[in-house]
Amino acid sequence: MSSVSGSSLPSSAALAEARDWRTPVELVALGAIWGGSFLFMRVAAKDFGPFPMVATRLLLGAAVLLPLLWRARAVIRWVHVWKMLGIGALSAAIPFTLFAWGAERAPAGIGAIANSMTVLFAALVAFVAFGEKIGTRKAIALAAGFVGVVILASGRTAGENVAPAALAGALAALCYGIAGNLIKRYLSDLPPTAVAAGSLLGAALLTAPLALASWPTAPIPGKSWACVIALGVMCTGLAYAFYFRLIQRIGAPRAATSTYLVPLFGVAWAWMFLGEALTPTMAVAGAIILGSVIFSQQRKA
């Protein structure tokens, strides 16, 4: 049996350095992928319509994650199935539809900026529904975030009022905040990846009848099909798996920082590929909302 010298094995310091280098890259990549989802929705929404686009996205995302759900089948009970169906409505079916509806009516950056409110809404729901302390810092951040949404909704793009899309995005973020609290309290006994897979599958089942009833009669262009496939496979299925792998490695609070990059990439991709400009109203609202989210997550030394 050949021996391996100690010098040939990577040191713990070297491994830590490699992980520290890899984590920021992965967080940026995840923010870029999720930011791209608003670009894809903007392109495909008018050809598909909200329900067909969302149902197709969910089916593809669920298909990617089904092996993870199958792996956890031994610990899943019927009570979990009903819970995942409800979580699927709040974490995917309803917010995805709201964002898709908004994408038909306003630039991609509007939805991406409104999405940033998720962290603040999660804190608000935890305070109102579950009695968690909110603290002065988060209360200030919530007030500032709501001001940002009002500013965002007051803007216009090419003369068009973006208020409906901004409010739809804020409502979608509220759904995410509710779902996050419910997952934490009622599905913490399941692996996170199984919860993600089961929720997407449940959401797909909920939206499928609505998608069939409203499926467009005109042929859907190949570009829109490509965008919806990217939405389902990359921005939903693979991104969810990627995100939960990050949570397992670096913890949920640090993994959640990838969401700070979503509005930045959402606006950047829309500008690069669709020529959608960043208006002053969007810039001010985005800075206020994102700044409030970052402020709410800081801890006293």
TORSE-812608 format. One line per 4 residues: number of its first residue (from 1); their letters; for each residue z, y, x of N, C-alpha, C. Coordinates in steps of 0.001 Angstrom, whole numbers, plus 500000, padded with zeros to 6 digits. Each point is the difference from the previous one (the first is absolute). Layout:
N
NUM = A = Z/Y/X/Z/Y/X/Z/Y/X | ...
***
This chain:
301
1 = MSSV = 500000/498809/500853/500000/501191/499147/500000/501236/500885 | 499046/500879/499795/499916/501194/500841/501006/501021/499523 | 500564/500721/500918/500973/501039/499659/499306/501352/499923 | 500619/500892/499244/499480/501359/499875/500996/500937/500618
5 = SGSS = 499551/500811/500907/500911/500913/500688/500418/501130/499071 | 501182/500549/500244/500513/501083/499167/499104/501220/500023 | 499315/500261/501124/499182/501204/500102/498773/499939/499108 | 499599/498768/499582/498802/499881/499168/500293/500229/498525
9 = LPSS = 501297/500029/499637/500364/500209/498605/500171/501496/499736 | 499543/500489/498839/500176/501425/499703/501466/500333/499803 | 500429/501100/500586/501393/500416/499852/500228/500568/498619 | 501279/500058/499601/500331/500568/498687/499602/501469/499930
13 = AALA = 500110/500706/501135/499595/501414/500030/498511/500142/499772 | 499231/499085/500617/498548/500057/499823/499613/499705/498560 | 500680/499014/499395/499717/499676/498602/500357/501167/499084 | 501147/500635/500270/500403/501150/499185/498999/501137/500134
17 = EARD = 499511/500215/501227/499009/501055/500225/498711/499701/499240 | 499595/498718/500008/498786/499621/499281/500159/500213/498504 | 501176/499649/499464/500252/500193/498571/500020/501481/499642 | 500648/500813/500866/500070/501429/499742/498610/500628/500006
21 = WRTP = 499118/499503/500822/498629/500509/500044/499220/499545/498771 | 500257/498778/499551/499235/499433/498895/500392/500591/498652 | 501290/500258/499807/500473/500451/498689/499387/501327/499562 | 499987/501058/500831/499370/501246/499547/498523/499828/499664
25 = VELV = 499312/499171/500772/498582/499767/499730/499825/499336/498634 | 500839/499020/499701/499903/499303/498722/500372/500914/498829 | 500993/500869/500198/500385/500933/498946/498866/500978/499698 | 499358/500493/501047/498863/500910/499808/498850/499269/499320
29 = ALGA = 499753/498762/500413/498913/499221/499389/500253/499778/498513 | 501240/499713/499646/500324/499776/498595/499841/501292/499196 | 500446/501116/500556/499802/501281/499330/498529/500322/499810 | 499183/499656/501001/498565/500242/499902/499353/499130/498931
33 = IWGG = 500442/498748/499898/499444/499086/498987/500358/500472/498603 | 501264/500323/499792/500418/500455/498669/499403/501369/499671 | 499840/500840/500990/499325/501271/499762/498553/499781/499586 | 499374/498968/500559/498622/499677/499643/499842/499525/498570
37 = SFLF = 501080/499507/499397/499895/499511/498628/499594/501120/499041 | 500428/501221/500277/499645/501122/499121/498532/500381/500158 | 499476/499841/501196/498564/500201/500211/499197/498968/499218 | 500389/498733/500094/499266/498936/499307/500072/500180/498482
41 = MRVA = 501170/500398/499497/500120/500234/498560/499110/501150/499556 | 499955/501038/500793/499184/501160/499657/498521/499628/499882 | 499535/499128/500892/498588/499593/499988/499706/499086/498815 | 500896/499047/499722/499694/498946/499023/500419/500318/498576
45 = AKDF = 500911/500950/499804/500607/500201/498682/498970/500332/498927 | 499036/500850/500310/499052/500436/498972/499049/498880/499585 | 499719/499072/500887/499101/498891/499666/500733/498864/499296 | 501232/499748/500403/500772/498896/499421/500771/500418/498749
49 = GPFP = 500634/501177/500064/500998/500349/498997/501353/499469/500451 | 501093/500590/499522/501334/499649/500513/500380/498529/499874 | 499918/499441/498790/500491/498628/499813/499171/498955/500740 | 498661/500031/499932/499229/499017/500760/500245/500095/501505
53 = MVAT = 500114/501234/500517/500233/500157/501430/501365/499454/500397 | 501008/500322/499211/501356/499562/500331/500133/498484/499878 | 499461/499414/498950/500109/498549/499827/499305/499256/501130 | 498814/500474/500395/499284/499358/501112/500788/500130/501285
57 = RLLL = 500538/501184/500236/500826/500213/501193/501194/499059/500023 | 500672/499874/498867/501190/499160/499934/499680/498521/500178 | 498920/499561/499391/499603/498591/500152/499720/499670/501452 | 499290/500888/500687/499679/499757/501413/501266/500045/500853
61 = GAAV = 500863/500978/499737/501246/500089/500762/500896/498800/499782 | 500104/499554/498741/500821/498826/499699/499440/498755/500669 | 498669/499886/500037/499376/498832/500624/500347/499919/501481 | 500050/501144/500667/500349/500025/501424/501431/499525/500219
65 = LLPL = 500903/500369/499079/501419/499698/500172/500458/498703/499334 | 499116/499337/499284/500400/498771/499299/500617/498942/500921 | 499499/499799/501218/500658/499009/500881/501480/500304/500233 | 500364/501290/500054/501403/500373/500195/500829/499681/498761
69 = LWRA = 499391/500158/498828/500694/499652/498757/500177/498493/499899 | 498984/499255/500376/500059/498539/499958/501068/499466/500960 | 500130/500649/501129/500985/499563/500995/501426/500138/499465 | 500213/500971/499111/501344/500235/499466/500223/499356/498641
73 = RAVI = 499108/499117/499588/500054/499454/498632/501297/499250/499713 | 500627/499425/501012/501201/499193/499773/501177/500840/499517 | 500008/501299/500308/501149/500836/499631/499694/500894/498791 | 498797/499903/499457/499619/500851/498871/500353/499303/498686
77 = RWVH = 500716/500703/499144/500381/499488/498683/499285/500816/498921 | 500079/499500/498753/499324/500706/498908/500524/501422/499830 | 501290/500195/500250/500554/501340/499880/499348/500940/501012 | 499636/499460/501171/499301/500807/500997/498600/500369/499523
81 = VWKM = 499357/499084/499285/498640/500248/499532/499957/501207/499075 | 500937/500045/499048/500026/501123/499069/500357/501300/500701 | 500898/499915/500955/500359/501204/500763/498808/500506/500804 | 499259/499083/500633/498853/500418/500801/498887/500573/499130
85 = LGIG = 499912/499517/498766/499012/500557/499081/500337/501463/499694 | 501274/500269/499737/500418/501380/499739/499864/500881/501226 | 500403/499456/501157/499862/500757/501243/498521/500258/500294 | 499159/499020/499700/498567/500174/500227/499431/501159/499199
89 = ALSA = 500503/500172/498771/499537/501126/499174/500391/501328/500634 | 501259/500089/500502/500502/501272/500522/499559/500273/501432 | 499804/498950/500783/499676/500200/501419/498503/499986/500274 | 499186/499545/499038/498570/499891/500267/499133/500381/498799
93 = AIPF = 500144/499311/498874/499077/500195/498881/499979/501449/499516 | 501170/500559/499713/500053/501367/499472/499667/501039/501072 | 500656/499975/501188/499664/501036/500990/498575/499910/500511 | 499475/498793/500221/498618/499879/500444/499046/500603/498970
97 = TLFA = 500288/499766/498712/499148/500538/498943/500094/501529/499959 | 501194/500533/500164/500170/501450/500010/499249/500636/501166 | 500107/499398/501169/499273/500530/501157/498484/499882/499797 | 499560/498899/499407/498571/499823/499743/499502/501030/498992
101 = WGAE = 500790/500245/498966/499647/501016/499008/499901/501378/500651 | 500957/500295/500875/499986/501273/500697/498837/500125/500965 | 499596/498875/500597/498895/500028/500960/498674/500364/499342 | 499876/499770/498700/498799/500411/499282/499932/501511/499821
105 = RAPA = 501132/500681/500142/500090/501398/499583/500349/500984/501106 | 500391/499518/501159/500458/500919/501042/499755/499378/501376 | 499986/500805/501051/499806/499484/501354/501016/498938/500383 | 499625/499162/500946/500867/498901/500424/501334/500496/500536
109 = GIGA = 500010/501179/500631/501231/500517/500583/501082/500290/498985 | 499619/500284/498756/500989/500304/498967/500909/498794/499766 | 499392/498839/499792/500783/498789/499786/500813/499622/501223 | 499414/500166/501197/500705/499631/501227/501240/500860/500202
113 = IANS = 499891/501297/499687/501149/500886/500154/501071/499675/498968 | 499587/499806/498741/500966/499669/498946/500731/498693/500297 | 499324/499069/500639/500592/498709/500355/501238/500161/500884 | 500070/501109/500750/501128/500223/500909/501322/500125/499260
117 = MTVL = 499954/500298/498705/501224/500182/499226/500742/498689/499755 | 499416/498880/500364/500609/498703/499722/501429/499903/500543 | 500193/500415/501255/501323/499892/500625/501018/500835/499234 | 499610/501201/499605/500925/500874/499277/500300/499461/498605
121 = FAAL = 498980/499483/499322/500224/499431/498674/500900/498772/500077 | 499869/499218/501059/500859/498827/500161/501463/500418/500077 | 500269/501085/500717/501375/500508/500096/500480/500528/498655 | 499115/500682/499263/500379/500547/498701/500318/498885/499002
125 = VAFV = 499180/498960/499966/500226/498875/499091/501306/499286/500351 | 500244/499818/501295/501242/499348/500428/501216/500807/499550 | 499879/501321/499991/501098/500870/499574/500181/499971/498483 | 498908/500157/499253/500080/500110/498546/500328/498658/499346
129 = AFGE = 499310/498944/500436/500120/498714/499315/501093/499103/500570 | 500304/500162/501285/500915/499048/500631/501216/500654/500654 | 500139/501299/499819/501205/500684/500448/500161/500124/501495 | 498925/499858/500773/500105/500171/501446/500164/501479/500333
133 = KIGT = 500785/500275/501013/500175/501383/500427/498691/500533/500568 | 499686/501224/499642/498737/500571/500446/500195/500944/501178 | 501123/500661/500061/500296/500872/501127/499259/501334/499927 | 500548/500985/500693/499414/501348/499988/498613/500009/500613
137 = RKAI = 499822/499275/501091/498718/499999/500702/498883/499477/499097 | 500233/498885/499336/498968/499437/499141/499788/500843/498750 | 501055/500633/499501/499850/500871/498837/499098/501186/500332 | 500211/500594/501171/499143/501104/500444/498568/499519/500171
141 = ALAA = 499855/498804/500596/498660/499450/500222/499281/499732/498679 | 500737/499507/499010/499402/499746/498686/499509/501295/499364 | 500827/501027/500048/499602/501284/499427/498753/500533/500693 | 499979/499912/501321/498834/500468/500752/498766/499167/499681
145 = GFVG = 500190/498684/499870/498872/499131/499683/499377/500330/498659 | 500848/500284/499009/499483/500354/498676/499266/501340/500037 | 500497/500919/500811/499278/501268/500187/498616/499727/500584 | 499949/499086/500958/498717/499637/500592/499032/499431/498979
149 = VVIL = 500500/499150/499087/499129/499434/498962/499475/501094/499078 | 500874/500948/499645/499566/501110/499147/498903/500809/500688 | 500183/500268/501288/498979/500734/500752/498700/499205/500051 | 500131/498693/500243/498810/499149/500057/499251/500017/498672
153 = ASGR = 500736/499930/498901/499374/499970/498679/499388/501340/499614 | 500441/501071/500642/499493/501328/499646/498656/500308/500657 | 499576/499162/500920/498782/500291/500754/498726/499649/499253 | 498908/500464/500592/498671/499688/499475/499109/499608/501162
157 = TAGE = 499067/499096/499731/499031/499579/500996/498614/500152/499395 | 499169/500821/500628/498659/500287/499479/500086/500477/498547 | 501033/500792/499708/500154/500541/498659/500639/499061/499002 | 500237/498742/500382/500557/499014/499083/501526/499959/500106
161 = NVAP = 500658/499881/498869/501454/499896/499953/500426/498599/500435 | 500874/499917/501009/500436/498694/500511/501360/499595/499458 | 500552/500779/499076/501343/499715/499484/500127/498608/499398 | 499059/499542/499155/500153/498645/499444/500077/498917/501069
165 = AALA = 499159/500104/501030/500021/498997/501065/501286/500077/500808 | 500488/501225/500265/501243/500154/500754/501182/499427/499222 | 500047/500261/498705/501093/499475/499179/499909/498480/499859 | 498776/499475/499908/499829/498544/499955/500500/499370/501298
169 = GALA = 499703/500644/501138/500486/499488/501277/501509/500054/500106 | 500604/501073/499484/501460/500098/500023/500630/498930/499109 | 499395/499734/498851/500517/498959/499111/499864/498623/500658 | 498900/499793/500722/499827/498747/500736/501087/499846/501060
173 = ALCY = 500308/501082/500702/501074/499952/500997/501340/499694/499357 | 500223/500527/498788/501232/499681/499264/500067/498509/499689 | 498867/499417/499606/499960/498553/499746/500354/499217/501254 | 499472/500425/501145/500345/499344/501267/501502/500104/500260
177 = GIAG = 500574/501190/499729/501430/500188/500232/500850/499106/499113 | 499600/499851/498737/500725/499102/499089/499874/498560/500472 | 498772/499597/500350/499764/498619/500426/500792/499655/501251 | 500067/500924/500941/500753/499735/501224/501463/499729/499729
181 = NLIK = 500583/500762/499090/501403/499781/499644/500207/498666/499293 | 499076/499643/499111/500131/498740/499273/499826/498795/500931 | 499062/500096/500919/499810/498908/500966/501270/499794/500819 | 500582/501100/500440/501207/499935/500824/501147/499308/499272
185 = RYLS = 500087/500220/498689/501146/499503/499245/499774/498659/499308 | 498766/499697/499644/499762/498817/499169/499100/498938/500631 | 499406/500301/501143/499152/498987/500640/500321/499859/501482 | 501196/500403/500388/500372/499924/501414/500248/498570/500458
189 = DLPP = 500064/499047/499050/500234/498606/500378/498706/499269/500337 | 498863/500696/499938/498716/499399/500365/499471/500645/501273 | 499167/499277/500770/499371/500612/501167/499162/501206/499575 | 500037/501104/500741/499252/501198/499610/498505/499749/499823
193 = TAVA = 499430/499151/500848/498571/499730/499886/499675/499262/498701 | 500910/499124/499557/499792/499301/498726/500085/500972/498833 | 500918/500959/500086/500110/501017/498955/498718/500830/499931 | 499482/500386/501155/498753/500776/500029/498854/499210/499386
197 = AGSL = 499870/498733/500395/498918/499167/499484/500137/499771/498499 | 501211/499656/499545/500207/499746/498582/499807/501245/499158 | 500415/501151/500513/499842/501252/499264/498524/500364/499855 | 499230/499820/501067/498566/500294/499923/499300/499058/499026
201 = LGAA = 500380/498735/500039/499393/499042/499082/500354/500348/498552 | 501257/500343/499752/500410/500395/498655/499266/501243/499531 | 499840/500968/500884/499278/501224/499655/498535/499707/499698 | 499410/499081/500769/498602/499628/499755/499834/499384/498610
205 = LLTA = 500955/499155/499609/499935/499373/498674/500157/501038/498888 | 500835/501001/500229/500224/501033/498995/498770/500882/499804 | 499304/500304/501082/498866/500925/499913/498674/499306/499699 | 499933/498675/500161/498724/499291/499802/499416/500198/498596
209 = PLAL = 500784/499858/498904/499406/500211/498670/499452/501412/499806 | 500710/501002/500506/499548/501381/499886/498723/500221/500818 | 499928/499323/501148/498799/500126/500836/498792/499386/499315 | 500179/498840/499395/498886/499345/499305/499531/500831/498811
213 = ASWP = 500946/500620/499295/499645/500794/498818/499267/501278/500367 | 500251/500517/501212/499386/501270/500391/499035/499864/501175 | 499555/498771/500266/499096/499793/501147/498715/500808/499791 | 499543/500722/501025/498824/500859/499834/498737/499207/499674
217 = TAPI = 499187/500562/499129/498747/499343/499619/498904/500247/501027 | 500060/501118/500690/498995/500303/501029/500307/499213/501269 | 498964/499627/500754/500233/499288/501268/500853/500846/500958 | 500904/499343/500686/500884/500690/500944/499350/500002/501374
221 = PGKS = 499834/501166/500625/499358/500066/501323/500746/499191/501054 | 499250/499533/500981/500592/499205/501076/501069/500751/500771 | 499825/501326/500177/501001/500793/500725/501344/499967/499290 | 499974/500070/498664/501257/499960/499252/500641/498623/500066
225 = WACV = 499170/498950/499962/500533/498648/500161/500663/499847/501369 | 499363/500533/501029/500564/499902/501355/501345/500715/500070 | 500093/501152/499328/501263/500749/500015/501099/499247/499270 | 499677/499374/498871/501024/499265/499253/500428/498743/500757
229 = IALG = 499069/499349/500663/500361/498833/500823/500928/500432/501137 | 499686/501138/500627/500875/500517/501056/501376/500353/499434 | 500020/500571/498796/501265/500318/499334/500855/498754/499803 | 499369/498936/499499/500740/498795/499682/500426/499204/501214
233 = VMCT = 499038/499737/500881/500269/499134/501142/500807/500719/501078 | 499523/501192/500383/500612/500685/501140/501194/500861/499585 | 499802/500905/499024/501037/500976/499652/501105/499420/499133 | 499775/498827/499410/501031/499393/499151/500503/498701/500615
237 = GLAY = 499162/498974/500064/500451/498701/500489/500466/500023/501448 | 499104/500353/500922/500349/499990/501420/501049/501051/500333 | 499905/501181/499374/500958/501062/500292/501406/499611/499561 | 500114/499351/498836/501325/499565/499538/500588/498978/500969
241 = AFYF = 499196/499022/500402/500479/498990/500942/500404/500641/501318 | 499187/500942/500460/500257/500730/501231/501306/500785/499893 | 500196/500663/498861/501180/500828/499783/501277/499156/499989 | 499964/498867/499308/501201/499173/499932/500290/499319/501331
245 = RLIQ = 498969/499753/500788/500236/499482/501346/500713/501057/500841 | 499601/501261/499825/500670/501083/500711/501463/500114/499576 | 500251/499860/498694/501376/500081/499499/500866/498926/500649 | 499450/498799/500112/500761/498904/500590/500290/500255/501476
249 = RIGA = 499110/500726/500681/500161/500216/501436/500803/501245/500340 | 499803/501104/499264/500641/501258/500387/500893/500575/498905 | 500048/499343/498831/500853/500477/498915/499250/500901/499035 | 500492/500031/498757/499311/500743/498944/499969/501513/500234
253 = PRAA = 501111/500646/500418/499944/501458/500168/498949/500443/501009 | 499914/499295/501128/499028/500408/501011/498574/499668/499561 | 499822/498854/499334/498670/499638/499515/499499/501003/498968 | 500933/500554/499204/499622/500945/498949/499456/501303/500561
257 = TSTY = 500224/500282/501282/499462/501233/500575/498484/500000/500022 | 499378/498845/499852/498533/499959/499940/499486/500777/498788 | 500816/500093/498932/499558/500724/498802/499890/501503/500255 | 500694/500508/501037/499882/501414/500321/498574/500354/500432
261 = LVPL = 499293/499019/500536/498658/500242/500522/498923/499871/498934 | 500334/499445/498851/499001/499753/498954/499298/501281/499555 | 500743/501087/499660/499279/501205/499578/499145/500602/501098 | 500461/499901/501248/499213/500547/501102/498672/499266/500135
265 = FGVA = 500060/498669/499976/498771/499224/500106/499166/500110/498724 | 500661/500059/498835/499257/500124/498753/499129/501238/499982 | 500575/501129/500447/499247/501254/500058/498929/499929/501098 | 500368/499432/501153/499060/499940/501119/498782/499138/499676
269 = WAWM = 500212/498819/499418/498867/499126/499659/499102/500661/498954 | 500611/500664/499008/499199/500662/498967/499160/501127/500593 | 500560/500709/500964/499240/501072/500660/498874/499432/500859 | 500294/498936/500742/499010/499436/500920/498840/499341/499274
273 = FLGE = 500295/499238/498943/498970/499164/499386/499465/500535/498673 | 500766/500872/499342/499558/500529/498712/499788/501501/500025 | 500384/500631/501095/499848/501445/500097/500951/500773/499102 | 501110/499371/499585/500967/500681/499148/500933/500843/500867
277 = ALTP = 499977/501303/499766/500775/500912/500831/501478/499978/499619 | 500834/500317/500969/501426/500181/499762/500209/501432/499541 | 500322/500177/498731/500205/501345/499467/501358/500542/500433 | 500179/501328/499988/501315/500559/500348/501127/499458/499120
281 = TMAV = 499711/499819/498710/501025/499471/499101/500399/498588/500401 | 499029/499157/500322/500297/498645/500439/500795/500007/501293 | 499640/500900/500934/500695/500055/501282/501460/500409/499823 | 500237/501030/499187/501375/500461/499779/500816/498927/499278
285 = AGAI = 499417/499440/498930/500716/498972/499239/500279/498777/500868 | 499017/499581/500762/500187/498841/500869/501081/500229/501032 | 500029/501206/500589/501018/500307/501003/501393/499995/499378 | 500122/500550/498793/501309/500043/499332/500472/498596/499632
289 = ILGS = 499108/499221/499395/500400/498651/499558/500324/499118/501194 | 499101/499987/500997/500234/499147/501164/501225/500456/500776 | 500170/501315/500127/501176/500519/500693/501288/499630/499280 | 499975/500054/498663/501201/499641/499237/500338/498533/500156
293 = VIFS = 498970/499137/500041/500236/498575/500178/500629/499718/501361 | 499443/500611/501051/500545/499808/501344/501426/500539/500079 | 500231/501168/499397/501335/500594/499991/501007/499098/499302 | 499565/499355/498906/500915/499145/499244/500392/498739/500755
297 = QQRK = 499161/499593/500968/500259/498756/500717/500798/500208/501277 | 500197/501254/500400/500758/500266/501220/501475/499782/499748 | 500690/499581/501040/501443/499757/499901/500734/500991/500888 | 501235/500282/499589/500815/500855/500861/500337/499276/501285
301 = A = 500033/500774/501085/500295/499393/501291/501448/499516/500009
***
